[in-house]
Amino acid sequence: MASVKFSGVTKSFGGVIAVANLDLEIMDKEFLVLLGPSGCGKTTTMRMVAGLEEVTSGDIYIGVDRINDVLPKYRDVAMVFQSYALYPHLTVEENIGYPLRIRKVPPEERKRQVVDVARASSSSTRLLARLPRELSGGQRQRVALARAIIRTPRVFLMDEPLSNLDAKLRVQMRAELKHLQHELQVTTIYVTHDQIEAMTLAHRVAVMNKGVIEQLGTPRAIYNDPRTCFVAGFIGSPPMNLLAGEAKDGVFHGPGGIRVGGLGRATVARAP
């Protein structure tokens, strides 16, 4: 397993800066969630780790290895996509075992590992002979997870893997993901715009906005002590009410003569 480090990483598309001077270190075995609205740069950040986007400037490390110029297939990462990305002409067993087939693992050993991983990812072994079109959305996502797990990568990358599922199944899959990560102890980077997913899954959350991390911390710290107005308004359901005013000596002075006393530091979000 390995840590992941971004050192001054910037990614631009023409004149548009998608990620700006990103400094972030994800610890070994940590589950880190990149959280933010659409267009904030979270998926671009993940794709740079996978090698699907080139870094404009700065360096990315997995462990001690600088990976900027390493081909995606040699980075030893496994990615789970929002759209499942299963091979439609292969059975479930063949989809899960495909990474082992590429590595030329013998068929008997490959089959044994596929069965073990299918059980670990809550995929029924009775489904192994089916094609992806014969599966439900939840079953397809479990197959995609199993295919990633069987590679035993250094880093898991997950790009909104639950967004296509219904609400009840999302809750179930969140619990399964949390359990899997705890069992496998693999460094995981998870991208989502769903704050509930972030708060329930993450060891730490990086809240992104316009290509920068506005706050990095544990879910509890981000919820109780938002550092900016953006974080205060984005986290929480219903969202926090924001009023322009001044906090001085523990008293908030707002418009129309509003005065609220006894405020702690965590109550007040500061504008960037």
C-alpha positions as CSV (number, residue, x, y, z in Angstrom):
1,M,0.0,0.0,0.0
2,A,1.1,3.6,-0.3
3,S,0.4,7.2,0.3
4,V,-0.5,9.7,-2.4
5,K,1.0,13.2,-2.5
6,F,0.2,16.3,-4.6
7,S,2.9,18.9,-4.6
8,G,2.0,22.2,-6.3
9,V,-0.2,20.4,-8.9
10,T,-2.0,22.6,-11.4
11,K,-4.1,21.4,-14.3
12,S,-5.4,23.8,-17.0
13,F,-7.4,23.3,-20.1
14,G,-6.4,26.1,-22.5
15,G,-7.0,29.2,-20.5
16,V,-9.2,27.5,-17.9
17,I,-7.6,26.4,-14.6
18,A,-9.3,23.3,-13.4
19,V,-7.0,22.6,-10.4
20,A,-4.8,25.3,-9.0
21,N,-1.6,24.7,-7.0
22,L,-2.8,21.7,-5.1
23,D,-0.9,20.6,-2.1
24,L,-2.4,17.5,-0.5
25,E,-1.0,14.3,1.1
26,I,-3.3,11.2,1.5
27,M,-1.9,8.9,4.1
28,D,-1.3,5.1,3.6
29,K,-4.6,3.2,4.2
30,E,-6.6,6.4,4.4
31,F,-10.1,6.9,2.9
32,L,-10.1,10.5,1.6
33,V,-13.2,12.0,0.0
34,L,-12.9,14.8,-2.5
35,L,-16.2,16.7,-2.0
36,G,-17.6,19.6,-4.0
37,P,-20.1,20.8,-6.6
38,S,-19.8,20.0,-10.3
39,G,-16.9,21.7,-12.0
40,C,-14.9,22.1,-8.8
41,G,-11.9,20.0,-10.0
42,K,-12.4,16.9,-7.9
43,T,-12.7,14.4,-10.8
44,T,-9.8,16.1,-12.7
45,T,-7.7,15.6,-9.5
46,M,-8.5,11.9,-9.5
47,R,-7.9,11.5,-13.2
48,M,-4.4,12.9,-12.8
49,V,-3.6,10.2,-10.3
50,A,-4.9,7.6,-12.7
51,G,-2.9,9.0,-15.6
52,L,-6.0,9.9,-17.6
53,E,-5.1,13.6,-17.5
54,E,-1.6,15.0,-17.8
55,V,-0.3,17.3,-15.0
56,T,0.3,20.9,-16.3
57,S,2.7,21.7,-13.5
58,G,3.7,20.2,-10.1
59,D,4.3,16.6,-9.1
60,I,2.2,13.6,-8.0
61,Y,3.8,10.8,-5.9
62,I,2.5,7.3,-5.0
63,G,4.6,6.3,-2.1
64,V,8.1,7.5,-3.0
65,D,7.6,7.3,-6.8
66,R,7.0,10.3,-8.9
67,I,4.3,9.2,-11.4
68,N,3.9,12.2,-13.7
69,D,5.4,10.4,-16.6
70,V,4.4,6.9,-15.7
71,L,2.0,5.2,-18.1
72,P,-1.5,4.5,-16.5
73,K,-1.0,0.7,-16.7
74,Y,2.1,0.9,-14.6
75,R,0.7,3.1,-11.8
76,D,-0.8,0.1,-9.9
77,V,-4.1,1.9,-9.3
78,A,-7.7,0.5,-9.7
79,M,-10.5,2.8,-10.7
80,V,-14.3,2.3,-10.2
81,F,-16.4,4.5,-12.5
82,Q,-19.8,6.0,-12.2
83,S,-21.0,4.1,-15.3
84,Y,-19.6,0.7,-14.1
85,A,-17.6,0.3,-17.3
86,L,-18.1,-3.4,-17.5
87,Y,-17.3,-5.4,-20.7
88,P,-20.7,-6.1,-22.1
89,H,-19.7,-9.3,-24.0
90,L,-18.0,-10.9,-21.0
91,T,-19.7,-12.8,-18.1
92,V,-19.5,-11.6,-14.5
93,E,-16.7,-14.1,-13.9
94,E,-14.8,-13.0,-16.9
95,N,-15.2,-9.3,-16.0
96,I,-14.0,-9.8,-12.4
97,G,-11.1,-12.0,-13.6
98,Y,-10.0,-9.9,-16.5
99,P,-7.1,-8.2,-14.6
100,L,-5.8,-11.6,-13.6
101,R,-6.1,-12.8,-17.2
102,I,-3.9,-9.9,-18.3
103,R,-1.4,-10.9,-15.8
104,K,-1.5,-14.5,-17.2
105,V,-2.7,-16.0,-13.9
106,P,-3.5,-19.7,-14.5
107,P,-7.2,-20.4,-15.1
108,E,-7.8,-22.5,-12.0
109,E,-6.1,-20.0,-9.7
110,R,-8.0,-17.2,-11.5
111,K,-11.4,-18.9,-10.9
112,R,-10.6,-19.4,-7.2
113,Q,-9.7,-15.8,-6.7
114,V,-12.8,-14.6,-8.6
115,V,-15.0,-16.6,-6.3
116,D,-13.3,-15.3,-3.2
117,V,-13.5,-11.7,-4.3
118,A,-17.1,-12.1,-5.4
119,R,-18.0,-13.2,-1.9
120,A,-15.9,-10.4,-0.3
121,S,-17.7,-7.8,-2.4
122,S,-21.2,-9.2,-1.6
123,S,-21.6,-10.4,-5.2
124,S,-23.5,-13.6,-5.4
125,T,-21.5,-16.5,-6.9
126,R,-24.7,-17.5,-8.6
127,L,-24.3,-14.5,-10.9
128,L,-20.9,-15.4,-12.3
129,A,-22.3,-16.9,-15.5
130,R,-24.5,-13.9,-16.3
131,L,-23.8,-11.0,-18.7
132,P,-23.8,-7.4,-17.4
133,R,-27.1,-6.6,-19.1
134,E,-28.7,-9.3,-17.0
135,L,-27.8,-7.6,-13.7
136,S,-29.4,-4.8,-11.7
137,G,-27.5,-1.5,-11.1
138,G,-26.4,-2.6,-7.6
139,Q,-25.2,-5.9,-8.9
140,R,-23.2,-4.2,-11.7
141,Q,-21.6,-1.9,-9.2
142,R,-20.6,-4.8,-7.0
143,V,-19.0,-6.5,-10.0
144,A,-17.1,-3.3,-10.8
145,L,-15.9,-3.2,-7.2
146,A,-14.9,-6.8,-7.3
147,R,-12.9,-6.3,-10.5
148,A,-11.0,-3.4,-8.8
149,I,-10.4,-5.4,-5.6
150,I,-9.0,-8.5,-7.4
151,R,-6.1,-6.4,-8.7
152,T,-4.9,-5.7,-5.1
153,P,-3.7,-2.2,-6.2
154,R,-1.7,0.3,-4.2
155,V,-4.6,2.9,-4.5
156,F,-8.3,2.7,-5.1
157,L,-9.9,5.5,-7.2
158,M,-13.7,5.8,-7.0
159,D,-15.5,8.4,-9.2
160,E,-19.0,8.8,-7.8
161,P,-19.6,5.0,-7.9
162,L,-23.0,5.2,-6.2
163,S,-24.7,8.0,-8.0
164,N,-26.6,5.8,-10.4
165,L,-28.2,3.8,-7.6
166,D,-31.5,4.4,-5.9
167,A,-31.6,5.9,-2.4
168,K,-32.1,2.7,-0.4
169,L,-29.4,0.9,-2.3
170,R,-26.9,3.8,-1.9
171,V,-27.2,3.5,1.8
172,Q,-26.5,-0.3,1.7
173,M,-23.6,0.2,-0.7
174,R,-22.1,2.9,1.5
175,A,-22.0,0.5,4.4
176,E,-20.4,-2.2,2.2
177,L,-17.8,0.2,0.9
178,K,-16.9,1.3,4.4
179,H,-16.5,-2.4,5.5
180,L,-14.5,-3.3,2.4
181,Q,-12.0,-0.5,2.9
182,H,-11.6,-1.4,6.5
183,E,-10.9,-5.0,5.6
184,L,-8.7,-4.4,2.7
185,Q,-6.7,-1.4,4.2
186,V,-6.0,0.1,0.8
187,T,-5.5,3.9,0.3
188,T,-8.7,5.2,-1.3
189,I,-9.6,8.4,-3.0
190,Y,-13.3,8.8,-3.4
191,V,-15.0,11.6,-5.5
192,T,-18.5,12.7,-4.8
193,H,-20.8,15.7,-4.6
194,D,-23.0,14.0,-2.0
195,Q,-22.1,15.3,1.4
196,I,-23.8,12.4,3.2
197,E,-21.5,9.9,1.4
198,A,-18.5,12.1,2.4
199,M,-19.5,12.3,6.0
200,T,-20.3,8.6,6.4
201,L,-17.3,7.2,4.5
202,A,-14.3,9.4,4.9
203,H,-11.5,9.5,7.4
204,R,-10.9,13.0,6.0
205,V,-12.8,15.2,3.6
206,A,-11.3,17.7,1.2
207,V,-13.9,20.3,0.3
208,M,-13.1,21.7,-3.2
209,N,-14.4,24.8,-4.9
210,K,-13.1,26.4,-8.1
211,G,-10.0,24.2,-8.3
212,V,-8.8,24.7,-4.7
213,I,-9.3,22.9,-1.4
214,E,-11.3,25.3,0.8
215,Q,-11.0,23.0,3.9
216,L,-9.4,19.6,4.7
217,G,-10.3,17.8,7.9
218,T,-12.4,15.1,9.5
219,P,-16.1,15.1,8.8
220,R,-16.8,16.2,12.4
221,A,-14.3,19.1,12.2
222,I,-15.7,20.3,8.8
223,Y,-19.3,20.2,10.1
224,N,-18.6,21.9,13.4
225,D,-16.0,24.3,12.3
226,P,-16.4,25.5,8.7
227,R,-13.5,27.7,7.7
228,T,-15.2,29.6,4.9
229,C,-18.7,30.7,3.9
230,F,-18.6,28.3,1.0
231,V,-18.0,25.3,3.3
232,A,-20.6,26.6,5.8
233,G,-23.2,26.8,3.1
234,F,-22.3,23.5,1.3
235,I,-22.1,21.2,4.4
236,G,-25.3,20.3,6.2
237,S,-28.9,19.6,5.3
238,P,-30.7,21.9,5.4
239,P,-27.7,24.2,4.8
240,M,-26.5,26.7,7.3
241,N,-28.1,30.2,7.2
242,L,-25.6,32.9,6.3
243,L,-26.0,36.5,7.5
244,A,-23.6,39.4,6.7
245,G,-22.4,41.0,9.9
246,E,-19.6,41.2,12.5
247,A,-18.6,39.0,15.4
248,K,-16.8,40.7,18.2
249,D,-16.1,39.5,21.7
250,G,-18.5,36.5,21.3
251,V,-21.4,38.7,20.1
252,F,-22.7,38.7,16.5
253,H,-24.0,42.1,15.2
254,G,-26.1,41.6,12.1
255,P,-28.4,43.7,9.8
256,G,-31.5,45.3,11.3
257,G,-30.0,45.4,14.8
258,I,-29.7,41.6,15.2
259,R,-27.5,40.7,18.2
260,V,-26.7,37.2,19.2
261,G,-24.4,36.5,22.2
262,G,-22.6,33.4,23.4
263,L,-21.2,32.4,20.1
264,G,-18.3,30.0,19.9
265,R,-15.5,30.2,17.3
266,A,-17.1,27.3,15.4
267,T,-20.3,29.2,14.8
268,V,-18.7,31.8,12.6
269,A,-17.5,31.1,9.1
270,R,-15.1,33.5,7.6
271,A,-15.3,34.8,4.1
272,P,-12.4,33.9,1.9
